[in-house]
């Protein structure tokens, strides 16, 4: 295991079908004004909103509502949230929803007390808030499993005016102070969101797994998590109300991206970068955008990372390498991944998401390029991947 690192995660988790009961105790540690961020209103229709607001009222909190947080939160919506928080002297931001709402809430928390252009500093320049800057605390009541945003400092914001979707992982100061994970809440989301979340989980693990060649404990953890999400997803797509499957998916989502399995790893987030750009142009669910470009990307990565792809085939998909070459074994692993994606109903092409040939140049241009595990992509490479993904 190579590399030097530190590990710290300050988020307190409450998990299970009674986890919301702990919200009242957590609220005691914060001031009287709570900003409640949520989405388009599904939490009102399914009753979760009423449960949360009742607890806030019982705790004597003044609730400042900020509804309408969209699947891909926009810069315009971020500006709106910052304005609301500043005008109401908010003491705590409570995110009620899925990963987008949690991401958005951390973005607001980072920006409220920054006096400059927070979009430029935090997202375009990828910098953190200055030392000593006040940051609003964030808590999450999660209703969808996928992003892991409930236990990390990641945020994603889209400037819709130029179709630019930018992620930024803040330092540990922006991690939620607490998160409440009730698997029953995830049963209220539409089936397509459940499926998108499942692939987001899988891809988070793969993007940390497919890098480096050393013998890393993180890889063993990742293989177990991938096997878990594959197993539980097959049950959940047949019976979305299966509590055991949904609880395992929710718990795997948290561990997929709370920074643990990435320790000691170079990591490779280019599927996310390309997927972000596809999502900005098509407005597709995040997990669907990732799925649509994954096969073309990983076929390329396999050529440079063959030993890891062989290990993926054997340890995740139980494929025997006996009597065939390493290349054939690795290809069987990717084929197994593809068949699983089809089995649970994921899109495999960007055209399924509404992308057209004339969008490819724009998607390429707005894709942020980072150093990757086995590939160092050029813009021309990204264009080819998109064409292969049509």
Kinemage of the C-alpha trace (Angstrom):
@kinemage 1
@onewidth
@group {chain A} dominant
@subgroup {mainchain}
@vectorlist {calphas} color= white
{ca unk a 1} P 0.000 0.000 0.000
{ca unk a 2} L 1.622 3.204 -1.190
{ca unk a 3} L 1.212 6.879 -0.367
{ca unk a 4} L 0.822 8.998 2.733
{ca unk a 5} L -2.527 10.274 3.941
{ca unk a 6} L -4.612 11.380 6.867
{ca unk a 7} L -8.180 10.288 7.521
{ca unk a 8} L -10.765 12.322 9.387
{ca unk a 9} L -14.522 12.266 9.079
{ca unk a 10} L -16.491 14.348 11.582
{ca unk a 11} L -20.027 13.493 10.395
{ca unk a 12} L -22.259 11.760 12.926
{ca unk a 13} L -24.669 9.260 11.376
{ca unk a 14} L -28.022 7.972 12.570
{ca unk a 15} L -29.147 4.925 10.589
{ca unk a 16} L -32.338 2.889 10.566
{ca unk a 17} L -36.102 3.141 10.425
{ca unk a 18} L -36.206 5.062 13.723
{ca unk a 19} L -33.294 7.379 12.970
{ca unk a 20} L -35.412 10.528 12.574
{ca unk a 21} L -36.146 10.338 16.305
{ca unk a 22} L -32.614 11.608 16.944
{ca unk a 23} L -33.115 14.889 15.085
{ca unk a 24} L -34.562 16.668 18.126
{ca unk a 25} L -31.474 15.937 20.206
{ca unk a 26} L -29.166 17.190 17.450
{ca unk a 27} L -31.104 20.452 17.143
{ca unk a 28} L -30.247 21.378 20.728
{ca unk a 29} L -26.718 22.243 19.654
{ca unk a 30} L -27.721 24.995 17.216
{ca unk a 31} L -29.325 28.440 17.235
{ca unk a 32} L -33.010 29.194 16.725
{ca unk a 33} L -33.177 29.770 12.960
{ca unk a 34} L -33.095 26.718 10.681
{ca unk a 35} L -33.037 26.979 6.900
{ca unk a 36} L -34.890 23.993 5.437
{ca unk a 37} L -33.775 23.154 1.899
{ca unk a 38} L -35.787 20.658 -0.143
{ca unk a 39} L -36.756 19.845 -3.717
{ca unk a 40} L -39.857 20.031 -5.824
{ca unk a 41} L -42.311 18.930 -3.177
{ca unk a 42} L -42.213 15.128 -3.129
{ca unk a 43} L -41.253 15.265 0.550
{ca unk a 44} L -44.543 17.043 1.158
{ca unk a 45} L -46.560 14.481 -0.748
{ca unk a 46} L -45.008 11.519 1.040
{ca unk a 47} L -45.274 13.021 4.525
{ca unk a 48} L -41.565 13.258 5.371
{ca unk a 49} L -41.708 17.059 5.293
{ca unk a 50} L -44.477 17.092 7.912
{ca unk a 51} L -42.483 14.813 10.204
{ca unk a 52} L -39.380 16.974 9.982
{ca unk a 53} L -41.184 20.302 10.390
{ca unk a 54} L -43.067 18.956 13.425
{ca unk a 55} L -39.741 18.108 15.077
{ca unk a 56} L -38.335 21.540 14.226
{ca unk a 57} L -41.403 23.280 15.686
{ca unk a 58} L -41.333 21.124 18.796
{ca unk a 59} L -37.698 22.103 19.274
{ca unk a 60} L -38.715 25.769 19.147
{ca unk a 61} L -36.965 26.541 15.882
{ca unk a 62} L -37.894 29.255 13.423
{ca unk a 63} L -38.096 27.521 10.037
{ca unk a 64} L -36.984 29.431 6.947
{ca unk a 65} L -37.996 27.407 3.904
{ca unk a 66} L -36.082 27.184 0.649
{ca unk a 67} L -37.930 24.787 -1.681
{ca unk a 68} L -37.245 24.036 -5.323
{ca unk a 69} L -33.712 22.644 -5.175
{ca unk a 70} L -33.422 20.858 -8.504
{ca unk a 71} L -31.678 17.627 -9.539
{ca unk a 72} L -28.685 19.582 -10.852
{ca unk a 73} L -28.608 22.663 -8.567
{ca unk a 74} L -27.904 25.832 -10.502
{ca unk a 75} L -25.803 28.880 -9.741
{ca unk a 76} L -28.985 30.941 -9.860
{ca unk a 77} L -30.520 28.726 -7.161
{ca unk a 78} L -27.310 28.958 -5.118
{ca unk a 79} L -27.491 32.759 -5.269
{ca unk a 80} L -31.090 32.585 -4.106
{ca unk a 81} L -30.196 30.349 -1.151
{ca unk a 82} L -27.289 32.563 -0.093
{ca unk a 83} L -29.591 35.583 -0.149
{ca unk a 84} L -32.214 33.827 1.989
{ca unk a 85} L -29.634 32.682 4.517
{ca unk a 86} L -28.073 36.139 4.807
{ca unk a 87} L -31.402 37.941 5.191
{ca unk a 88} L -32.650 35.569 7.909
{ca unk a 89} L -29.473 35.159 10.008
{ca unk a 90} L -29.655 31.404 9.660
{ca unk a 91} L -27.968 29.268 12.329
{ca unk a 92} L -28.275 25.816 10.749
{ca unk a 93} L -29.001 24.518 7.258
{ca unk a 94} L -31.042 21.326 7.192
{ca unk a 95} L -31.077 19.462 3.873
{ca unk a 96} L -34.188 17.359 3.345
{ca unk a 97} L -33.842 15.279 0.195
{ca unk a 98} L -31.299 13.450 -1.911
{ca unk a 99} L -27.716 14.155 -2.820
{ca unk a 100} L -28.485 17.275 -4.823
{ca unk a 101} L -30.135 18.934 -1.841
{ca unk a 102} L -27.243 17.920 0.426
{ca unk a 103} L -24.678 19.155 -2.115
{ca unk a 104} L -26.547 22.403 -2.514
{ca unk a 105} L -26.801 22.970 1.228
{ca unk a 106} L -23.036 22.661 1.641
{ca unk a 107} L -22.563 25.097 -1.224
{ca unk a 108} L -24.797 27.636 0.505
{ca unk a 109} L -23.028 27.014 3.815
{ca unk a 110} L -19.656 27.786 2.244
{ca unk a 111} L -20.838 30.908 0.427
{ca unk a 112} L -22.986 32.849 2.898
{ca unk a 113} L -20.120 34.559 4.691
{ca unk a 114} L -17.725 34.830 1.774
{ca unk a 115} L -17.548 38.439 0.600
{ca unk a 116} L -16.201 37.837 -2.902
{ca unk a 117} L -17.317 35.873 -5.943
{ca unk a 118} L -17.898 32.427 -4.433
{ca unk a 119} L -18.620 30.795 -7.804
{ca unk a 120} L -15.225 31.904 -9.081
{ca unk a 121} L -13.302 31.031 -5.928
{ca unk a 122} L -14.874 27.746 -4.892
{ca unk a 123} L -15.862 26.178 -8.205
{ca unk a 124} L -13.891 27.782 -11.023
{ca unk a 125} L -10.647 28.121 -9.062
{ca unk a 126} L -11.313 25.072 -6.841
{ca unk a 127} L -10.244 26.844 -3.661
{ca unk a 128} L -11.575 26.436 -0.122
{ca unk a 129} L -12.968 29.156 2.146
{ca unk a 130} L -10.239 31.190 3.858
{ca unk a 131} L -9.105 30.021 7.268
{ca unk a 132} L -11.208 31.723 9.893
{ca unk a 133} L -14.187 32.377 7.620
{ca unk a 134} L -17.471 31.540 9.295
{ca unk a 135} L -19.279 28.575 7.775
{ca unk a 136} L -22.855 27.560 8.449
{ca unk a 137} L -23.307 24.051 9.856
{ca unk a 138} L -25.241 21.548 7.748
{ca unk a 139} L -27.368 18.576 8.725
{ca unk a 140} L -28.966 16.106 6.302
{ca unk a 141} L -32.153 14.075 6.356
{ca unk a 142} L -31.529 11.811 3.388
{ca unk a 143} L -34.327 10.551 1.128
{ca unk a 144} L -32.300 9.032 -1.720
{ca unk a 145} L -29.207 6.826 -1.721
{ca unk a 146} L -26.465 7.492 -4.231
{ca unk a 147} L -24.158 10.440 -3.878
{ca unk a 148} L -22.682 9.821 -0.431
{ca unk a 149} L -23.119 13.565 0.112
{ca unk a 150} L -24.404 12.840 3.606
{ca unk a 151} L -20.855 12.029 4.768
{ca unk a 152} L -18.522 14.006 2.523
{ca unk a 153} L -17.719 17.608 1.641
{ca unk a 154} L -18.586 17.379 -2.040
{ca unk a 155} L -20.773 19.845 -3.925
{ca unk a 156} L -21.850 20.152 -7.557
{ca unk a 157} L -23.265 23.374 -9.028
{ca unk a 158} L -24.283 24.122 -12.629
{ca unk a 159} L -24.043 27.481 -14.391
{ca unk a 160} L -27.024 26.826 -16.640
{ca unk a 161} L -26.300 29.882 -18.773
{ca unk a 162} L -23.239 28.162 -20.263
{ca unk a 163} L -24.043 24.491 -19.487
{ca unk a 164} L -21.049 24.258 -17.129
{ca unk a 165} L -21.435 21.773 -14.279
{ca unk a 166} L -18.655 22.017 -11.698
{ca unk a 167} L -17.940 19.852 -8.704
{ca unk a 168} L -15.806 20.876 -5.769
{ca unk a 169} L -14.853 18.813 -2.741
{ca unk a 170} L -14.363 21.195 0.158
{ca unk a 171} L -12.213 20.468 3.178
{ca unk a 172} L -13.625 18.706 6.243
{ca unk a 173} L -15.117 21.935 7.635
{ca unk a 174} L -17.983 21.570 5.150
{ca unk a 175} L -18.841 17.970 5.983
{ca unk a 176} L -22.335 17.642 7.463
{ca unk a 177} L -22.357 17.772 11.237
{ca unk a 178} L -24.932 15.000 11.310
{ca unk a 179} L -26.943 12.936 8.839
{ca unk a 180} L -30.091 10.904 9.320
{ca unk a 181} L -30.444 7.829 7.110
{ca unk a 182} L -33.805 6.093 7.154
{ca unk a 183} L -33.932 3.452 4.376
{ca unk a 184} L -37.733 3.677 4.314
{ca unk a 185} L -37.450 7.262 3.097
{ca unk a 186} L -35.590 6.047 -0.014
{ca unk a 187} L -38.617 3.914 -0.931
{ca unk a 188} L -40.557 7.100 -1.690
{ca unk a 189} L -38.432 8.141 -4.690
{ca unk a 190} L -39.379 7.155 -8.267
{ca unk a 191} L -37.843 3.972 -9.640
{ca unk a 192} L -35.672 5.826 -12.155
{ca unk a 193} L -34.075 7.838 -9.335
{ca unk a 194} L -33.408 4.647 -7.384
{ca unk a 195} L -31.658 3.149 -10.418
{ca unk a 196} L -29.673 6.311 -11.080
{ca unk a 197} L -28.564 6.301 -7.445
{ca unk a 198} L -27.496 2.665 -7.634
{ca unk a 199} L -25.184 3.358 -10.544
{ca unk a 200} L -23.822 6.490 -8.902
{ca unk a 201} L -22.794 4.288 -5.966
{ca unk a 202} L -21.143 1.716 -8.220
{ca unk a 203} L -19.316 4.358 -10.203
{ca unk a 204} L -18.030 6.124 -7.108
{ca unk a 205} L -16.382 2.887 -6.063
{ca unk a 206} L -15.003 2.106 -9.532
{ca unk a 207} L -13.448 5.539 -9.943
{ca unk a 208} L -11.450 5.005 -6.783
{ca unk a 209} L -10.742 1.334 -7.534
{ca unk a 210} L -9.488 1.665 -11.109
{ca unk a 211} L -6.199 3.374 -10.347
{ca unk a 212} L -2.761 2.237 -9.226
{ca unk a 213} L -1.232 -1.243 -9.285
{ca unk a 214} L -0.148 -1.733 -5.655
{ca unk a 215} L -1.755 -4.120 -3.178
{ca unk a 216} L -4.077 -1.697 -1.404
{ca unk a 217} L -6.434 -2.530 1.451
{ca unk a 218} L -8.860 0.006 -0.029
{ca unk a 219} L -9.314 -2.247 -3.075
{ca unk a 220} L -10.430 -5.175 -0.946
{ca unk a 221} L -12.997 -2.927 0.726
{ca unk a 222} L -14.144 -1.659 -2.659
{ca unk a 223} L -14.651 -5.156 -4.027
{ca unk a 224} L -16.890 -6.032 -1.093
{ca unk a 225} L -18.918 -2.863 -1.531
{ca unk a 226} L -19.356 -3.493 -5.258
{ca unk a 227} L -20.531 -7.051 -4.645
{ca unk a 228} L -22.987 -5.745 -2.078
{ca unk a 229} L -24.537 -3.122 -4.346
{ca unk a 230} L -24.786 -5.590 -7.245
{ca unk a 231} L -26.563 -8.142 -5.057
{ca unk a 232} L -28.930 -5.661 -3.402
{ca unk a 233} L -29.723 -3.834 -6.643
{ca unk a 234} L -31.020 -7.014 -8.248
{ca unk a 235} L -33.429 -7.459 -5.359
{ca unk a 236} L -34.471 -3.803 -5.233
{ca unk a 237} L -35.373 -3.486 -8.917
{ca unk a 238} L -37.696 -6.474 -8.551
{ca unk a 239} L -39.115 -5.332 -5.213
{ca unk a 240} L -38.383 -1.660 -4.420
{ca unk a 241} L -40.036 -2.111 -1.008
{ca unk a 242} L -37.512 -4.724 0.166
{ca unk a 243} L -36.162 -3.069 3.310
{ca unk a 244} L -33.024 -5.177 3.598
{ca unk a 245} L -31.964 -4.451 0.018
{ca unk a 246} L -32.724 -0.748 0.291
{ca unk a 247} L -30.926 -0.443 3.631
{ca unk a 248} L -27.818 -2.154 2.240
{ca unk a 249} L -27.862 0.117 -0.809
{ca unk a 250} L -28.148 3.167 1.421
{ca unk a 251} L -25.282 2.082 3.687
{ca unk a 252} L -23.077 1.171 0.733
{ca unk a 253} L -23.693 4.595 -0.802
{ca unk a 254} L -22.337 6.251 2.330
{ca unk a 255} L -19.167 4.159 2.426
{ca unk a 256} L -18.630 4.462 -1.307
{ca unk a 257} L -17.799 8.158 -1.016
{ca unk a 258} L -17.019 9.122 2.568
{ca unk a 259} L -13.314 9.186 1.508
{ca unk a 260} L -12.374 5.878 3.191
{ca unk a 261} L -11.899 3.612 0.143
{ca unk a 262} L -10.000 6.301 -1.715
{ca unk a 263} L -7.187 6.475 0.811
{ca unk a 264} L -3.791 5.664 -0.644
{ca unk a 265} L -5.283 5.802 -4.148
{ca unk a 266} L -4.492 8.004 -7.137
{ca unk a 267} L -8.205 7.833 -8.148
{ca unk a 268} L -9.808 8.503 -11.509
{ca unk a 269} L -12.838 10.813 -11.738
{ca unk a 270} L -13.050 11.310 -15.489
{ca unk a 271} L -16.285 9.344 -15.906
{ca unk a 272} L -17.755 11.860 -13.473
{ca unk a 273} L -16.271 14.797 -15.330
{ca unk a 274} L -17.645 13.628 -18.677
{ca unk a 275} L -20.913 12.635 -17.022
{ca unk a 276} L -21.248 16.069 -15.419
{ca unk a 277} L -20.982 17.698 -18.811
{ca unk a 278} L -23.479 15.274 -20.364
{ca unk a 279} L -25.845 16.019 -17.494
{ca unk a 280} L -25.474 19.772 -17.923
{ca unk a 281} L -26.430 19.512 -21.610
{ca unk a 282} L -29.198 16.916 -21.304
{ca unk a 283} L -30.482 17.523 -17.744
{ca unk a 284} L -30.368 13.759 -17.224
{ca unk a 285} L -30.206 12.253 -13.734
{ca unk a 286} L -26.599 12.154 -12.595
{ca unk a 287} L -26.334 8.369 -12.366
{ca unk a 288} L -27.797 7.943 -15.841
{ca unk a 289} L -25.254 10.364 -17.285
{ca unk a 290} L -22.445 8.353 -15.693
{ca unk a 291} L -23.824 5.065 -16.995
{ca unk a 292} L -24.125 6.411 -20.524
{ca unk a 293} L -20.370 7.028 -20.922
{ca unk a 294} L -18.928 4.316 -18.688
{ca unk a 295} L -18.520 1.461 -21.146
{ca unk a 296} L -16.650 3.539 -23.726
{ca unk a 297} L -14.413 4.989 -21.022
{ca unk a 298} L -13.554 1.749 -19.233
{ca unk a 299} L -12.807 -0.112 -22.447
{ca unk a 300} L -10.082 2.467 -23.028
{ca unk a 301} L -8.823 2.383 -19.450
{ca unk a 302} L -8.619 -1.422 -19.500
{ca unk a 303} L -5.738 -1.335 -21.990
{ca unk a 304} L -3.487 0.519 -19.540
{ca unk a 305} L -4.842 -0.965 -16.315
{ca unk a 306} L -5.189 -4.594 -17.349
{ca unk a 307} L -4.152 -6.247 -14.038
{ca unk a 308} L -6.803 -4.306 -12.116
{ca unk a 309} L -9.496 -5.100 -14.674
{ca unk a 310} L -8.598 -8.785 -14.446
{ca unk a 311} L -8.935 -8.550 -10.677
{ca unk a 312} L -12.294 -6.775 -11.121
{ca unk a 313} L -13.540 -9.638 -13.319
{ca unk a 314} L -12.431 -12.319 -10.898
{ca unk a 315} L -13.196 -10.766 -7.506
{ca unk a 316} L -16.348 -8.789 -8.298
{ca unk a 317} L -17.999 -10.926 -10.999
{ca unk a 318} L -16.596 -14.380 -10.116
{ca unk a 319} L -15.182 -14.864 -13.611
{ca unk a 320} L -12.554 -17.572 -13.984
{ca unk a 321} L -9.464 -16.691 -15.940
{ca unk a 322} L -8.571 -20.319 -16.544
{ca unk a 323} L -7.731 -21.157 -20.129
{ca unk a 324} L -8.066 -17.614 -21.470
{ca unk a 325} L -5.801 -14.586 -21.721
{ca unk a 326} L -5.825 -11.702 -19.251
{ca unk a 327} L -7.357 -9.513 -21.962
{ca unk a 328} L -10.214 -11.964 -22.442
{ca unk a 329} L -10.790 -12.178 -18.688
{ca unk a 330} L -10.871 -8.411 -18.360
{ca unk a 331} L -13.255 -8.113 -21.290
{ca unk a 332} L -15.573 -10.650 -19.657
{ca unk a 333} L -15.564 -8.481 -16.538
{ca unk a 334} L -16.641 -5.416 -18.502
{ca unk a 335} L -19.279 -7.466 -20.304
{ca unk a 336} L -20.623 -8.601 -16.926
{ca unk a 337} L -20.788 -4.963 -15.856
{ca unk a 338} L -22.670 -4.092 -19.041
{ca unk a 339} L -25.157 -6.927 -18.609
{ca unk a 340} L -25.826 -5.912 -14.997
{ca unk a 341} L -26.451 -2.349 -16.122
{ca unk a 342} L -28.949 -3.593 -18.701
{ca unk a 343} L -30.524 -5.917 -16.148
{ca unk a 344} L -31.361 -3.097 -13.747
{ca unk a 345} L -32.489 -0.761 -16.523
{ca unk a 346} L -29.684 1.770 -16.986
{ca unk a 347} L -29.034 3.713 -20.214
{ca unk a 348} L -25.848 2.754 -22.011
{ca unk a 349} L -25.751 5.622 -24.508
{ca unk a 350} L -25.962 9.389 -24.310
{ca unk a 351} L -28.499 9.404 -27.139
{ca unk a 352} L -30.936 7.700 -24.756
{ca unk a 353} L -30.621 10.810 -22.590
{ca unk a 354} L -31.408 13.182 -25.445
{ca unk a 355} L -27.870 13.993 -26.562
{ca unk a 356} L -27.437 14.685 -30.258
{ca unk a 357} L -24.417 14.751 -32.541
{ca unk a 358} L -24.395 18.538 -32.598
{ca unk a 359} L -24.029 18.610 -28.804
{ca unk a 360} L -20.769 16.651 -28.763
{ca unk a 361} L -18.516 19.658 -29.342
{ca unk a 362} L -20.181 21.574 -26.508
{ca unk a 363} L -20.098 18.608 -24.128
{ca unk a 364} L -16.416 18.140 -24.892
{ca unk a 365} L -15.628 21.810 -24.362
{ca unk a 366} L -17.340 21.935 -20.954
{ca unk a 367} L -15.737 18.714 -19.665
{ca unk a 368} L -13.146 19.416 -17.001
{ca unk a 369} L -10.039 17.258 -17.485
{ca unk a 370} L -8.226 15.893 -14.440
{ca unk a 371} L -5.268 13.502 -14.190
{ca unk a 372} L -6.725 9.999 -14.279
{ca unk a 373} L -5.722 6.562 -13.063
{ca unk a 374} L -4.780 4.823 -16.304
{ca unk a 375} L -5.573 7.499 -18.915
{ca unk a 376} L -4.502 11.069 -19.510
{ca unk a 377} L -7.249 12.336 -21.760
{ca unk a 378} L -7.136 15.061 -24.350
{ca unk a 379} L -10.222 16.878 -25.589
{ca unk a 380} L -9.961 14.759 -28.741
{ca unk a 381} L -10.132 11.618 -26.596
{ca unk a 382} L -13.272 12.916 -24.895
{ca unk a 383} L -14.886 13.592 -28.237
{ca unk a 384} L -14.144 10.029 -29.327
{ca unk a 385} L -15.576 8.624 -26.083
{ca unk a 386} L -18.753 10.635 -26.601
{ca unk a 387} L -19.074 9.458 -30.183
{ca unk a 388} L -18.624 5.855 -29.054
{ca unk a 389} L -21.305 6.491 -26.424
{ca unk a 390} L -23.903 7.739 -28.910
